[in-house]
């Protein structure tokens, strides 16, 4: 088994944004496809963007994982609601 990390961006908090591969499997894509993660379009560029968006749409339609939760809220939106003034 070979594990590989492809860094595709550095976000505004200086965190690495990347793709995780185990052999030829894209673990990020598998997580989105199964509903364990969402496609963060803010960071997705081709060649990944369209396949991740499609995988999320399919997971949403099938109500897999997080998409089965009636009150699922994006982490970004959750943080906005609880942002401490002065941050």
C-alpha positions in Angstrom: 0.0 0.0 0.0 1.3 3.4 -0.9 0.0 6.6 0.6 0.5 10.0 -1.1 -0.5 13.5 -0.3 -0.8 16.1 -3.1 -0.8 19.7 -1.8 -3.1 21.7 -4.1 -3.3 25.0 -2.1 -2.5 26.8 1.1 -5.5 28.5 2.7 -5.7 31.9 4.3 -4.9 30.3 7.7 -1.7 28.8 6.1 -3.1 25.3 6.3 -2.3 22.8 3.5 -5.2 21.8 1.4 -4.5 18.5 -0.4 -5.6 15.2 -1.9 -5.0 12.0 -0.1 -4.3 8.9 -2.2 -4.0 5.3 -1.1 -2.6 3.5 -4.1 -4.8 4.8 -6.9 -7.8 5.6 -4.7 -8.6 9.3 -4.0 -9.7 9.2 -0.4 -11.1 12.8 -0.5 -13.4 11.9 -3.4 -14.5 8.6 -1.7 -15.4 10.6 1.5 -17.5 13.0 -0.6 -19.1 10.2 -2.6 -20.2 8.4 0.7 -21.5 11.6 2.3 -18.8 11.8 5.0 -17.5 15.1 3.6 -18.7 17.9 1.4 -17.0 19.4 -1.7 -15.4 22.7 -0.7 -15.8 24.5 -3.9 -13.8 27.4 -2.5 -10.6 25.3 -2.9 -11.5 22.9 -5.7 -9.9 23.5 -9.1 -9.8 21.3 -12.2 -9.1 18.5 -12.7 -10.9 17.7 -9.3 -13.7 20.3 -9.2 -16.3 18.7 -11.6 -15.9 15.2 -10.2 -16.2 16.3 -6.6 -19.3 18.5 -7.3 -20.9 15.5 -9.2 -20.0 13.2 -6.3 -21.6 15.5 -3.8 -24.7 16.0 -5.8 -25.1 12.2 -6.0 -24.5 11.8 -2.3 -27.1 14.5 -1.6 -29.7 12.9 -3.9 -29.2 9.6 -2.2 -29.2 11.2 1.3 -25.9 9.5 2.3 -24.0 10.4 5.4 -24.3 14.1 6.3 -26.9 14.6 3.7 -29.3 12.3 5.6 -29.2 14.8 8.5 -32.2 17.1 8.4 -30.4 20.0 10.2 -26.9 19.6 8.6 -25.0 22.9 8.6 -21.8 23.6 6.8 -18.9 24.1 9.2 -18.3 27.6 7.7 -21.9 28.6 8.5 -21.7 27.1 12.0 -18.5 29.1 12.7 -20.1 32.3 11.5 -23.0 31.9 13.9 -20.6 31.5 16.9 -17.9 33.9 15.9 -16.6 35.8 18.9 -16.6 39.5 18.4 -13.1 40.9 17.9 -11.7 37.9 16.1 
